[in-house]
Amino acid sequence: MDIVDILTEHHRELRRLGQQAMADPSRFDVFLNHLVIHHTMEEKYFYDFLVLAKEGEHDALEAVNEHHILELILKDAEGFPKDHAHFPVKVEGLKEYLDHHLDEEEQEIFPLGRQLMDGADLERLGRLFQQAKEAYLSIDLPDPGTVRFNTDSTGGGATGAGLGIGSLK
């Protein structure tokens, strides 16, 4: 599959995960992880190339700007207590903006990318995106609550002992 097909497929997954997060706040972190990885990889494996074509530059820059807006909305929702009665409203607002963004990509930007980029390059970028996405999604980060910090008054900083990585000094 080419990059456009793979991105569109992942858009369907993001929409599904967003619906799940609205219904069950405990699913928000999975949604967040997919969304951050998607945008990071989409910029690297699609927009960094589309921006090089004069006809694609404006749309690519606009989409990347929308990614930054989504990141601000994500940060707001991420810091909001998931057990708060208004948390689903935060997720709903995020999902509404995300749906608008994904629709715009699928209806306008992806067809432009197909028109401007070589088919073999689209296929190669699709393979690379898929490999990167799978690698990043397979990383199981520790819970931030497991990280311990050195609290002595010498200013020694974090020890990282909770992660088994030794001293970070």
WOFEN-V713858 format. One record per backbone hydrogen bond with DSSP energy under -0.5 kcal/mol. NH is the residue of the N-H (numbers start at 1). CO is the residue of the C=O. Records with the same first field share a line. If there is no record, write none. Layout:
BEGIN
NH: CO ; CO
END
This chain:
BEGIN
3: 122
6: 2
7: 3
8: 4
9: 5
10: 6
11: 7
12: 8
13: 9
14: 10
15: 11
16: 12
17: 13
18: 14
19: 15
20: 16
21: 17
22: 18
23: 19
24: 20
27: 24
28: 25
31: 27
32: 28
33: 29
34: 30
35: 31
36: 32
37: 33
38: 34
39: 35
40: 36
41: 37
42: 38
43: 39
44: 40
45: 41
46: 42
47: 42
48: 43
49: 46
50: 46
51: 47
52: 49
53: 50
54: 52
56: 53
57: 53
58: 54
60: 56
61: 57
62: 58
63: 59
64: 60
65: 61
66: 62
67: 63
68: 64
69: 65
70: 66
71: 67
72: 68
73: 69
74: 70
75: 71
76: 72
77: 73
78: 74
79: 75
80: 77
84: 81
87: 84
89: 86
90: 86
91: 87
92: 88
93: 89
94: 90
95: 91
96: 92
97: 93
98: 94
99: 95
100: 96
101: 97
102: 98
103: 99
104: 100
105: 101
106: 102
107: 103
108: 104
109: 104
110: 105
112: 108
113: 109
114: 110
115: 111
116: 112
117: 113
122: 118
123: 119
124: 120
125: 121
126: 122
127: 123
128: 124
129: 125
130: 126
131: 127
132: 128
133: 129
134: 130
135: 131
136: 132
137: 133
138: 134
139: 136
141: 139
146: 143
147: 144
150: 157
155: 152
159: 148
160: 148
163: 160
164: 160 ; 161
165: 160
168: 158
END
